[in-house]
Amino acid sequence: MPTQVTVSAPVNIAVVKYWGKRDTSLLLPTNSSLSLTLSQDDLRSTTTVRIDALFNKDRLWLNGKEEDATANKRMVRVVQELRAVRKELQNKDSSLEALDEQKMHICSENNFPTAAGLASSASGFAALTFGIAHALGIADKISTADLSRLARQGSGSACRSLFGGFVAWNMGINPDGSDSVAEQVADEKHWPDMEALVLVASDARKDTPSTAGMQLTIETSDLLRERIANVVPQRMSDIKTAIVNKNYDAFAEHTMRDSNQFHAVCLDTFPPITYLNDVSRAVIHLVTAYNNLFTEKSDNAASSKKGYRAAYTFDAGPNAVLYVRREHVPEILAIVNATFPAPADADKQTYLGRAAQYVGQEDKTVVSDLLSKIKMAPMPQGSLKRIISTSVGDGPRVLGWNSEASLLLDNGLPKRTV
Amino acid sequence: MPTQVTVSAPVNIAVVKYWGKRDTSLLLPTNSSLSLTLSQDDLRSTTTVRIDALFNKDRLWLNGKEEDATANKRMVRVVQELRAVRKELQNKDSSLEALDEQKMHICSENNFPTAAGLASSASGFAALTFGIAHALGIADKISTADLSRLARQGSGSACRSLFGGFVAWNMGINPDGSDSVAEQVADEKHWPDMEALVLVASDARKDTPSTAGMQLTIETSDLLRERIANVVPQRMSDIKTAIVNKNYDAFAEHTMRDSNQFHAVCLDTFPPITYLNDVSRAVIHLVTAYNNLFTEKSDNAASSKKGYRAAYTFDAGPNAVLYVRREHVPEILAIVNATFPAPADADKQTYLGRAAQYVGQEDKTVVSDLLSKIKMAPMPQGSLKRIISTSVGDGPRVLGWNSEASLLLDNGLPKRTV
């Protein structure tokens, strides 16, 4: 009897950024990081793992295309480590089937296009790790922290996608990476009105891959040391407090400052890495001008009222993620759409996720007043390719053990190929 | 008899950037800086100063438009200090006319448009300081270093425009600013084949003014401290050595790294300051790809050969200045023109300075080969507004004492107004 399970895992977007590895083999970072897990209702990697005595080799399909399952060293290591856990169990209980000796077929798909500009390796490796653990029957013998540690070895930020809600990845200090693992700061129900808008910029230019980029930053940036030694440790502490207290102003300011500083150390790299383009700059300008409308400045900085309504963050590309509160989403979408008009050949923006339900819900008088105060000339039509609207969500899910949920046919080959 | 003199002063473009004041009144910087003085044959501020017993107040015209001579506090201070030097001389020698009590008319023009994206305050305040000193008959009683110190109080970087060639502005340590003054590292004849290309980007967006921007960086950037304390002191020392030894590779790498780091601390400012736009990024990309063609990489970093051919630097705006050696100018102009094609309604780029003499002098086979290796898609037509080509030049010049050179008519009013 083959064992087959289908799981899904979420995307996460960091507000304190991971950039730089102190160990490139174990994927140990130079600083801790913190992310929000986005809802799998909108964005997810789905993976089916099937273990079958009839299979003669491990096989892997990603988004309908077969990959060489032995070529990806990081994946091979994750699979090996999970099989070793199973082997240990079998050694203790001889009634258990030797699943560790059977080959597996893994089929994984993202429901978001690569062009969405969302890194798929985090959700992909989280789903892979979670799925294999379930298929091997060891999921209840291994803690989520241990799964997180394994997923980290596949793709650093994957360790954060093993948890829902607000997730810290503690860099750890042990050379073997045993303490470099994610933990939940607060679950997905803690701050229920926290939402995310992904603004996908139109930009064909190929960016520096993040793996190569972050090592170049370590080798050449004089400013990274200061960030690692002094800025991030304090920020991790401060943003955790902000999250626990649901202090949006503090959360927003740390989020924006950390994104800015991550891109600053990229620019301080030699040759420089420049992920932010003119569309990104315009998003920063728009969010800054919008927030300023609700900020009461005072000569005494301590008595200034911030009143932030949106916080931008940019990963290794030009796309913005805005963390906002649900009550402001219709207004913010309207302001974004006015400043970044849809392509000339489309009558509206392309939406993914829950954005469509908010469109048109804004108070048009309020929006018109805000836009007149923001005074920003619209960007060229089609500067944004799509807008994805989602919320904070839970950790990986088991979707089912039967063939209905499966991405594989009964013969162990994918239902869909390209 | 009125005293009248006409002078010119040069533009300077820093390779180690000044950004941040430790004293906003005396214009004392948070770090030392170093610039190259550009040739006045191509780019200059020209100033006529006339002192006349018949004038009833100080008056000032900038680029043909009268300004309130008492409103510019920084200018008032420079004028006062120079009059005080004259007064002291008169006290010692009663035969001297009391020029310090007579009013002056100052008329100043730049030969480059504001839209050239070159800061005019450095050359303008240098010409003003130099011109007034001559008109007051104290130019031979005051050292160039003292003039530099006075010009600094008008506009920080003006202190560097009092010297030709390669000029360091030492930040100093004295609270009164007495040791915060420029000095010549090497004169304009030292490295005769050093040339500059100014690539002026088309961008209507108004940038953050540098005076406000630099103070915001001091208040909010966590990375600026590291730059000030550790990076710039070492870089000043290293780039002086590179200049003295005419080591272009070392000069070029420090120039590019310092520009990158200056823009990195701007991005680390909150809210962030983003001067580099997509045209700037494309220039960085082009220069990096071009330089890479002449770089021999080795596993042993020490034995890698750099072979740089161009070094970019960006001030507080999107325009690039490339420091290059004369032999490469035709080739570089051809590569720039291929990557940044002229506007659709123009058959060629708009040139200022000596660029025209280089156009068409390139080896077309070599350029075609370089472009095929650089593999960069051309930017939209008209992304560059103009190209200015010039060399390293001398310090301020006295153009004449007679009415021919003067910007003022015999009646003390400007020849040209707008």
Interface residues (C-beta under 8 A of the other chain):
Chain A: D222 L223 R225 E226 R227 N230 V231 E253 M256 R257 N260 Q261 H263 A264 V265 L267 D268 T269 F270 P271 P272 T274 L276 N277 D278 R281 I284 T288
Chain B: D222 L223 R225 E226 R227 N230 V231 E253 M256 R257 N260 Q261 H263 A264 V265 L267 D268 T269 F270 P271 P272 T274 L276 N277 D278 R281 I284 T288
